[in-house]
Amino acid sequence: MKPLHLLIKPASSLCNLRCGYCFYHDVSSYRAVPSYGLMSEATQELLVQRVFAEADGPVTLAFQGGEPTMAGLPFYQRLIELVSHYNVKKWPVQYALQTNAQVIDESWAAFLARHHFLVGVSLDGDKAIHDAQRLTPDGRGSFQTVMNALRQLEARQVETNILTVVHAGVARHIERIYRFFSRNQLGYLQFIPCLTPFGVDPAAVPYALTAKRYGQFLNRLFDLWYEDFMAGHYVSIRHFDNWVRMMAGEWPELCGMTGRCTCQLVVEADGSVYPCDFYVTDEWKLGDISTSTLTELAESETSHRFVEASLQLPDTCRECQWLPLCRGGCRRDRAETAGPAGPAGLNQFCEAYQMFFPYAASRLEQLALIYRRQKGAGHV
């Protein structure tokens, strides 16, 4: 098997926050078993065995949830020991953790630094904006705990990036949020459009992100980002970075921008495997690591069906001048009115992209030329 990238959910859908827009709460509700609890030591060891029996190159082990830190620090300490034991070919291993940062203290930060974890921290903006949706089970805001954790990680020089869910409130206040991130020297940002639950009309959801609002958000954020770049202050915004590289003729690294799904190998806490984090549902279960190899799961009939379904585009997309940049968008954004097994139609944010691409295209081309020159000079 080629180099491996696994997304692992060691605490299934368990979480110590109750975010109003949580997409995985919706995803897990479509399963006969909404939560598989914590990953057992036996499943953890079997997974590591599978990985290094089949890897034929570098390995990335990424941990997500729910909230992956609920598995506890000893889970990750044991993981490092298992990797050291089973990685007999000495393949390079990269670790990543996406967290709400509620339990990140000095011990966690020291461990993450020692083993070079890339840590994605969920933060929606300043206190008022963040705490509007990201609450503890007893209704308290989580903002201050996140900021304390970021200071712990910074003190240990842990590589971090910020993940912000773009719901209606975030979209309305993006300049305020961007300035807040700049003041706090948070320069690696990812903005993810908020997902409404499968089969639910977005108009019925208070936090829902409309296409028009998302288009306005993209345009204003791009202005701020472009202004900073031209002033010599580069901020990494993942979508914009990818669109610049696409303008320069490169392939995007963000899967939702490629125009087709791939089989991601998402491993739930019980060892069951799925093709995508947005589709960890019974309909799309590929199998289980206890009975199948990772290669067999990735090449299964269900995996092929999942990928094939993503290749279907409406005629509206095929005739659109912006298809080379949009490529139909993430499949999950094309299934907002259907269940997890339903058809993928027109992207729910099509209107937003029709607003954004004409607005930003000339500047994206300009930045692509700068990018090519810098790359040619070895500065990228």
C-alpha positions as CSV (number, residue, x, y, z in Angstrom):
1,M,0.0,0.0,0.0
2,K,1.2,3.6,-0.7
3,P,1.8,6.1,2.1
4,L,-1.0,6.1,4.6
5,H,-3.2,8.9,6.0
6,L,-5.7,7.8,8.6
7,L,-8.3,9.9,10.4
8,I,-8.9,8.2,13.8
9,K,-11.8,8.9,16.2
10,P,-10.6,7.4,19.5
11,A,-13.5,8.9,21.5
12,S,-16.1,8.4,18.8
13,S,-18.8,11.1,19.1
14,L,-18.1,11.8,22.8
15,C,-17.4,15.4,23.5
16,N,-17.0,17.7,26.5
17,L,-18.7,20.7,24.7
18,R,-22.1,21.1,23.3
19,C,-21.6,23.2,20.2
20,G,-24.8,24.3,18.7
21,Y,-23.7,23.5,15.1
22,C,-21.8,20.2,15.7
23,F,-21.9,18.3,12.4
24,Y,-20.7,15.0,13.9
25,H,-23.6,14.9,16.4
26,D,-25.8,14.9,13.3
27,V,-23.7,12.3,11.4
28,S,-23.7,9.9,14.4
29,S,-27.5,10.2,14.8
30,Y,-27.8,8.3,11.5
31,R,-26.1,5.3,12.9
32,A,-27.7,2.4,14.8
33,V,-25.0,3.1,17.4
34,P,-24.5,6.9,17.8
35,S,-21.4,6.5,19.9
36,Y,-18.9,3.7,20.1
37,G,-17.3,5.0,23.3
38,L,-13.6,5.0,23.8
39,M,-11.2,2.9,21.7
40,S,-10.0,-0.1,23.5
41,E,-6.3,-1.0,23.9
42,A,-6.8,-4.1,21.8
43,T,-8.3,-2.0,18.9
44,Q,-5.6,0.6,19.2
45,E,-2.9,-2.0,19.0
46,L,-4.5,-3.8,16.1
47,L,-4.8,-0.5,14.2
48,V,-1.2,0.3,14.6
49,Q,-0.3,-3.2,13.5
50,R,-2.4,-2.8,10.4
51,V,-0.8,0.5,9.5
52,F,2.8,-0.6,9.7
53,A,2.2,-4.0,8.1
54,E,0.8,-2.2,5.0
55,A,2.4,1.2,4.8
56,D,4.9,1.7,2.0
57,G,6.0,5.2,2.8
58,P,5.3,8.0,5.2
59,V,2.4,7.7,7.6
60,T,0.1,10.4,9.0
61,L,-2.1,9.6,12.0
62,A,-4.7,12.3,12.5
63,F,-7.0,12.3,15.5
64,Q,-10.5,13.9,15.6
65,G,-13.8,13.5,17.2
66,G,-16.1,14.1,18.8
67,E,-13.3,15.3,21.0
68,P,-10.2,13.1,20.7
69,T,-8.6,14.3,23.9
70,M,-11.4,12.5,25.8
71,A,-9.5,9.3,25.1
72,G,-7.0,10.6,27.7
73,L,-3.3,11.4,27.5
74,P,-2.3,7.8,28.4
75,F,-4.0,6.7,25.1
76,Y,-1.6,8.8,23.1
77,Q,1.4,7.9,25.2
78,R,0.7,4.3,24.5
79,L,0.2,5.1,20.8
80,I,3.8,6.4,20.6
81,E,5.0,3.2,22.3
82,L,3.1,1.0,19.8
83,V,4.3,3.0,16.8
84,S,7.9,2.6,18.0
85,H,7.4,-1.1,18.4
86,Y,5.6,-1.9,15.1
87,N,7.3,0.7,12.8
88,V,10.1,-1.7,12.0
89,K,10.7,-0.1,8.6
90,K,11.2,3.2,10.3
91,W,8.8,5.1,8.1
92,P,8.4,8.8,8.9
93,V,5.3,9.3,11.0
94,Q,3.4,12.6,11.3
95,Y,0.8,13.2,14.0
96,A,-2.1,15.6,14.0
97,L,-4.8,16.4,16.5
98,Q,-8.0,18.5,16.1
99,T,-9.2,19.7,19.5
100,N,-11.5,22.1,21.3
101,A,-8.6,22.5,23.7
102,Q,-10.6,22.2,26.9
103,V,-8.2,19.8,28.6
104,I,-4.9,21.0,27.1
105,D,-2.6,21.8,30.0
106,E,1.1,21.8,30.6
107,S,1.3,18.0,30.5
108,W,-0.6,17.8,27.2
109,A,1.4,20.6,25.7
110,A,4.7,19.0,26.7
111,F,3.7,15.7,25.1
112,L,2.4,17.2,21.9
113,A,5.6,19.2,21.6
114,R,7.9,16.2,22.3
115,H,6.2,14.2,19.5
116,H,5.8,17.0,17.0
117,F,2.0,16.9,16.8
118,L,0.3,19.5,14.5
119,V,-2.5,20.7,16.6
120,G,-5.7,22.2,15.1
121,V,-7.5,24.3,17.7
122,S,-11.2,25.2,17.2
123,L,-11.7,28.9,17.8
124,D,-14.5,30.9,16.3
125,G,-13.2,34.4,17.1
126,D,-13.3,36.6,20.2
127,K,-15.1,35.7,23.4
128,A,-18.6,36.9,22.4
129,I,-18.6,35.2,19.0
130,H,-16.9,32.0,20.2
131,D,-19.1,31.6,23.2
132,A,-22.3,32.1,21.2
133,Q,-22.1,28.5,20.0
134,R,-19.2,26.7,21.7
135,L,-20.6,26.0,25.2
136,T,-19.9,23.5,28.0
137,P,-22.7,21.0,29.0
138,D,-23.7,23.4,31.8
139,G,-23.9,26.3,29.4
140,R,-20.7,28.1,30.1
141,G,-18.5,29.6,27.4
142,S,-15.3,27.8,26.4
143,F,-13.3,30.8,25.0
144,Q,-11.0,31.5,28.0
145,T,-10.0,27.8,28.3
146,V,-9.1,27.8,24.6
147,M,-6.9,30.9,24.9
148,N,-5.2,29.5,28.0
149,A,-4.5,26.3,26.0
150,L,-3.1,28.3,23.1
151,R,-0.6,30.0,25.4
152,Q,0.5,26.6,26.8
153,L,1.0,25.3,23.2
154,E,2.8,28.5,22.2
155,A,5.1,28.3,25.2
156,R,6.1,24.7,24.1
157,Q,6.4,25.8,20.4
158,V,3.8,23.4,19.3
159,E,2.8,23.9,15.7
160,T,-0.9,25.1,15.6
161,N,-3.5,26.2,13.3
162,I,-7.0,27.7,13.9
163,L,-10.2,26.1,12.7
164,T,-13.2,28.4,12.6
165,V,-16.7,27.2,11.7
166,V,-18.4,29.9,9.5
167,H,-21.9,30.1,10.8
168,A,-24.2,33.2,10.3
169,G,-22.7,35.1,13.3
170,V,-19.1,34.5,12.2
171,A,-19.9,35.6,8.6
172,R,-21.4,38.8,9.8
173,H,-18.4,39.8,11.9
174,I,-15.4,38.5,9.8
175,E,-13.4,41.7,9.9
176,R,-13.6,41.8,13.7
177,I,-12.6,38.1,13.9
178,Y,-9.7,38.5,11.4
179,R,-8.4,41.5,13.4
180,F,-8.7,39.5,16.6
181,F,-6.6,36.6,15.1
182,S,-4.0,39.1,13.9
183,R,-3.7,40.8,17.3
184,N,-3.1,37.4,18.9
185,Q,-0.6,36.4,16.2
186,L,-2.6,33.5,14.9
187,G,-1.5,33.2,11.3
188,Y,-2.6,29.8,10.1
189,L,-6.3,29.8,9.6
190,Q,-9.0,27.5,8.2
191,F,-12.6,28.6,7.7
192,I,-15.1,25.8,7.3
193,P,-18.6,26.6,6.1
194,C,-21.2,25.5,8.7
195,L,-23.2,22.5,7.8
196,T,-26.9,22.2,8.5
197,P,-28.1,18.7,9.5
198,F,-28.9,16.3,6.7
199,G,-32.4,16.8,5.2
200,V,-33.1,20.0,7.2
201,D,-34.1,23.2,5.5
202,P,-31.3,25.8,6.4
203,A,-34.0,28.4,6.8
204,A,-35.2,26.6,9.9
205,V,-31.8,26.7,11.5
206,P,-30.9,30.0,13.4
207,Y,-27.1,29.6,12.9
208,A,-27.4,28.5,9.3
209,L,-25.0,30.1,6.7
210,T,-26.9,31.3,3.6
211,A,-25.1,31.3,0.3
212,K,-25.4,35.1,0.0
213,R,-24.0,35.6,3.5
214,Y,-21.1,33.2,2.7
215,G,-20.4,35.1,-0.5
216,Q,-20.2,38.4,1.4
217,F,-17.9,36.7,4.0
218,L,-15.5,35.4,1.3
219,N,-15.3,38.8,-0.4
220,R,-14.6,40.7,2.8
221,L,-12.1,38.1,4.1
222,F,-10.3,38.1,0.8
223,D,-9.9,41.9,0.9
224,L,-8.4,41.8,4.3
225,W,-6.1,38.9,3.4
226,Y,-5.0,40.4,0.1
227,E,-4.3,43.8,1.8
228,D,-2.1,42.1,4.4
229,F,-0.3,40.1,1.8
230,M,0.5,43.1,-0.3
231,A,1.7,44.9,2.8
232,G,4.2,42.1,3.5
233,H,2.2,40.4,6.2
234,Y,1.3,36.9,5.0
235,V,-1.5,35.0,6.8
236,S,-2.2,31.5,5.7
237,I,-5.9,30.9,4.9
238,R,-6.2,27.4,3.6
239,H,-8.9,28.0,1.0
240,F,-7.2,31.1,-0.4
241,D,-3.8,29.4,-0.5
242,N,-5.3,26.5,-2.5
243,W,-7.1,28.8,-5.0
244,V,-3.8,30.7,-5.6
245,R,-2.0,27.4,-6.2
246,M,-4.8,26.2,-8.5
247,M,-4.5,29.4,-10.5
248,A,-0.8,28.5,-10.8
249,G,-1.7,25.2,-12.3
250,E,-1.2,23.0,-9.2
251,W,-3.5,20.4,-7.6
252,P,-5.3,21.5,-4.4
253,E,-4.4,19.7,-1.2
254,L,-7.8,20.2,0.4
255,C,-10.0,17.3,-0.6
256,G,-13.2,19.3,-0.9
257,M,-11.6,21.4,-3.6
258,T,-10.5,18.6,-5.9
259,G,-13.8,17.9,-7.6
260,R,-13.9,14.3,-6.5
261,C,-13.9,12.3,-3.2
262,T,-11.2,10.0,-2.2
263,C,-11.4,7.2,0.4
264,Q,-10.0,8.8,3.5
265,L,-10.0,5.7,5.8
266,V,-11.8,7.2,8.9
267,V,-11.4,4.8,11.8
268,E,-14.1,4.9,14.5
269,A,-13.4,3.9,18.1
270,D,-14.7,0.3,17.6
271,G,-12.4,-0.3,14.6
272,S,-15.1,0.3,11.9
273,V,-13.9,2.2,8.9
274,Y,-15.6,4.8,6.6
275,P,-14.6,6.7,3.5
276,C,-15.1,10.3,4.8
277,D,-15.6,12.2,8.1
278,F,-18.9,13.6,6.8
279,Y,-20.2,10.1,6.0
280,V,-19.4,8.0,9.1
281,T,-22.8,6.4,8.8
282,D,-24.1,2.8,8.5
283,E,-24.8,3.2,4.8
284,W,-21.1,3.9,4.1
285,K,-19.4,1.6,6.5
286,L,-16.5,-0.1,4.6
287,G,-15.8,-2.8,7.1
288,D,-13.7,-3.3,10.2
289,I,-10.0,-3.6,10.9
290,S,-10.6,-6.8,12.8
291,T,-11.7,-8.6,9.7
292,S,-10.1,-6.7,6.8
293,T,-6.8,-5.1,5.9
294,L,-6.7,-1.4,5.2
295,T,-6.0,-2.1,1.5
296,E,-9.1,-4.3,1.3
297,L,-11.2,-1.6,2.9
298,A,-9.9,1.2,0.6
299,E,-10.5,-0.9,-2.4
300,S,-13.9,-2.3,-1.4
301,E,-17.0,-2.0,-3.5
302,T,-18.5,0.5,-1.1
303,S,-15.4,2.7,-1.3
304,H,-15.7,2.7,-5.1
305,R,-19.4,3.6,-5.0
306,F,-18.7,6.5,-2.7
307,V,-16.0,7.9,-5.0
308,E,-18.1,7.4,-8.1
309,A,-21.1,9.2,-6.6
310,S,-18.9,12.3,-6.2
311,L,-18.1,12.5,-9.9
312,Q,-21.7,13.3,-10.8
313,L,-22.1,17.1,-11.5
314,P,-25.2,19.0,-12.6
315,D,-25.1,20.5,-16.1
316,T,-25.1,23.9,-14.5
317,C,-21.6,23.1,-13.1
318,R,-20.3,21.7,-16.3
319,E,-21.2,24.8,-18.2
320,C,-19.9,27.3,-15.6
321,Q,-16.7,29.3,-16.3
322,W,-15.6,28.9,-12.7
323,L,-15.7,25.1,-12.7
324,P,-11.8,24.9,-12.9
325,L,-11.7,26.7,-9.5
326,C,-14.9,25.5,-7.8
327,R,-15.1,21.9,-9.3
328,G,-18.5,21.5,-7.8
329,G,-17.2,21.9,-4.2
330,C,-17.3,19.4,-1.4
331,R,-19.8,16.6,-1.9
332,R,-21.3,17.3,1.6
333,D,-22.2,20.8,0.4
334,R,-24.1,19.2,-2.5
335,A,-26.3,17.1,-0.4
336,E,-27.9,19.6,2.0
337,T,-31.5,18.4,1.2
338,A,-30.8,14.7,1.2
339,G,-29.8,12.1,3.8
340,P,-26.3,10.7,3.9
341,A,-27.1,8.2,1.2
342,G,-28.9,10.7,-1.0
343,P,-27.8,12.2,-4.4
344,A,-25.4,15.1,-4.7
345,G,-26.9,18.0,-6.5
346,L,-25.9,21.7,-7.0
347,N,-23.6,23.1,-4.3
348,Q,-25.7,24.9,-1.7
349,F,-23.0,27.7,-1.8
350,C,-23.1,28.1,-5.6
351,E,-24.4,31.7,-5.3
352,A,-21.5,32.5,-2.9
353,Y,-18.9,31.3,-5.4
354,Q,-20.6,33.2,-8.2
355,M,-20.1,36.3,-6.0
356,F,-16.6,35.5,-5.0
357,F,-14.7,34.3,-8.1
358,P,-15.5,37.3,-10.4
359,Y,-14.7,39.6,-7.4
360,A,-11.3,38.0,-6.6
361,A,-10.2,36.4,-9.9
362,S,-7.8,39.1,-11.1
363,R,-6.1,39.3,-7.7
364,L,-5.9,35.5,-7.5
365,E,-4.1,35.5,-10.9
366,Q,-1.8,38.2,-9.7
367,L,-0.9,36.2,-6.6
368,A,-0.5,33.1,-8.6
369,L,2.2,34.9,-10.7
370,I,4.0,36.0,-7.5
371,Y,3.7,32.4,-6.2
372,R,5.3,31.0,-9.3
373,R,8.1,33.5,-9.2
374,Q,8.8,32.7,-5.5
375,K,8.7,29.0,-6.2
376,G,11.0,29.3,-9.1
377,A,13.4,31.2,-6.8
378,G,13.1,28.6,-4.1
379,H,11.3,30.8,-1.7
380,V,8.1,28.7,-1.3
